[in-house]
Amino acid sequence: GGGGGGGGLDKELEEVLIASKLDAALLEYNQMLASSLESQRHHYEARLADQQAAFAAQLRHAVTDLEAQRDALAGEKRALERKGAALAEKLRKAWEEAEFLRQMNASLVAYQA
């Protein structure tokens, strides 16, 4: 009778040992999975940081280019405004001269008459 009970104890001990090994294997698997996920997270966070830095650099470059274009266009605008003002002054003087010549012509015609 006692031998049968001992066999049951051995079987229970074996089941506990198997369950313990399964728990240990499951724990090791979970730790490996967590480590792998953590490694992937670091990898993708680093890639994201690199992309953000590259985008920020591109943005700064674009802003610098646009500011340079704006400054160049502002300079061109000032030059064209000066040129326009000079042309307007030449036109005003030409009209004055034309008016003076008309008056001279009218005076000469009146003098000849």
C-alpha positions as a printed NumPy array, in Angstrom:
array([[  0.   ,   0.   ,   0.   ],
       [  2.791,   2.394,   0.947],
       [  4.596,   1.843,  -2.356],
       [  1.568,   3.009,  -4.313],
       [  1.464,   6.215,  -2.321],
       [  5.128,   6.812,  -2.964],
       [  4.566,   6.418,  -6.7  ],
       [  1.897,   9.096,  -6.546],
       [  4.28 ,  11.384,  -4.731],
       [  6.931,  10.826,  -7.396],
       [  4.374,  11.67 , -10.07 ],
       [  3.322,  14.819,  -8.239],
       [  6.958,  15.786,  -7.772],
       [  7.579,  15.204, -11.481],
       [  4.567,  17.369, -12.402],
       [  5.74 ,  20.139, -10.063],
       [  9.227,  19.908, -11.593],
       [  7.807,  20.088, -15.141],
       [  5.567,  23.034, -14.187],
       [  8.556,  24.763, -12.588],
       [ 10.648,  24.222, -15.733],
       [  7.779,  25.539, -17.889],
       [  7.44 ,  28.591, -15.64 ],
       [ 11.187,  29.201, -15.868],
       [ 11.126,  28.798, -19.666],
       [  8.115,  31.124, -19.922],
       [  9.82 ,  33.695, -17.687],
       [ 12.996,  33.497, -19.801],
       [ 10.922,  33.855, -22.997],
       [  9.094,  36.889, -21.573],
       [ 12.409,  38.46 , -20.542],
       [ 13.875,  37.858, -24.012],
       [ 10.746,  39.292, -25.641],
       [ 10.825,  42.353, -23.368],
       [ 14.528,  42.836, -24.098],
       [ 13.93 ,  42.51 , -27.841],
       [ 11.042,  44.986, -27.746],
       [ 13.131,  47.419, -25.692],
       [ 15.971,  47.115, -28.207],
       [ 13.568,  47.736, -31.091],
       [ 12.105,  50.722, -29.253],
       [ 15.579,  52.24 , -28.806],
       [ 16.376,  51.559, -32.472],
       [ 13.233,  53.257, -33.767],
       [ 13.513,  56.151, -31.316],
       [ 17.071,  56.738, -32.564],
       [ 15.894,  56.604, -36.189],
       [ 13.06 ,  59.009, -35.388],
       [ 15.485,  61.401, -33.685],
       [ 17.784,  61.23 , -36.74 ],
       [ 14.873,  61.968, -39.079],
       [ 13.701,  64.843, -36.897],
       [ 17.219,  66.307, -36.879],
       [ 17.491,  65.932, -40.668],
       [ 14.083,  67.562, -41.152],
       [ 15.025,  70.421, -38.82 ],
       [ 18.252,  70.953, -40.793],
       [ 16.326,  70.962, -44.09 ],
       [ 13.844,  73.416, -42.628],
       [ 16.621,  75.745, -41.424],
       [ 18.258,  75.549, -44.869],
       [ 14.944,  76.341, -46.599],
       [ 14.309,  79.283, -44.268],
       [ 17.833,  80.61 , -44.901],
       [ 17.324,  80.297, -48.671],
       [ 13.954,  82.055, -48.512],
       [ 15.376,  84.846, -46.371],
       [ 18.222,  85.328, -48.874],
       [ 15.714,  85.415, -51.753],
       [ 13.555,  87.906, -49.846],
       [ 16.561,  90.152, -49.209],
       [ 17.656,  89.935, -52.857],
       [ 14.133,  90.787, -54.048],
       [ 13.929,  93.686, -51.602],
       [ 17.189,  95.019, -53.058],
       [ 15.878,  94.619, -56.607],
       [ 12.662,  96.377, -55.603],
       [ 14.588,  99.346, -54.17 ],
       [ 16.726,  99.543, -57.331],
       [ 13.624,  99.445, -59.557],
       [ 11.918, 102.097, -57.433],
       [ 14.978, 104.368, -57.795],
       [ 15.045, 103.713, -61.548],
       [ 11.301, 104.426, -61.783],
       [ 11.71 , 107.667, -59.845],
       [ 14.6  , 108.72 , -62.123],
       [ 12.53 , 107.928, -65.233],
       [  9.553, 109.847, -63.83 ],
       [ 11.843, 112.841, -63.238],
       [ 13.199, 112.604, -66.814],
       [  9.632, 112.45 , -68.132],
       [  8.626, 115.489, -66.045],
       [ 11.607, 117.443, -67.398],
       [ 10.783, 116.353, -70.97 ],
       [  7.204, 117.616, -70.534],
       [  8.496, 120.896, -69.131],
       [ 10.868, 121.252, -72.079],
       [  8.087, 120.395, -74.533],
       [  5.832, 123.002, -72.916],
       [  8.634, 125.586, -73.069],
       [  9.204, 124.787, -76.767],
       [  5.459, 125.11 , -77.476],
       [  5.433, 128.514, -75.811],
       [  8.539, 129.566, -77.753],
       [  6.925, 128.398, -80.983],
       [  3.736, 130.287, -80.162],
       [  5.795, 133.414, -79.39 ],
       [  7.71 , 133.108, -82.671],
       [  4.509, 132.616, -84.643],
       [  2.976, 135.648, -82.905],
       [  6.147, 137.678, -83.491],
       [  6.158, 136.801, -87.212],
       [  2.537, 137.759, -87.572]])
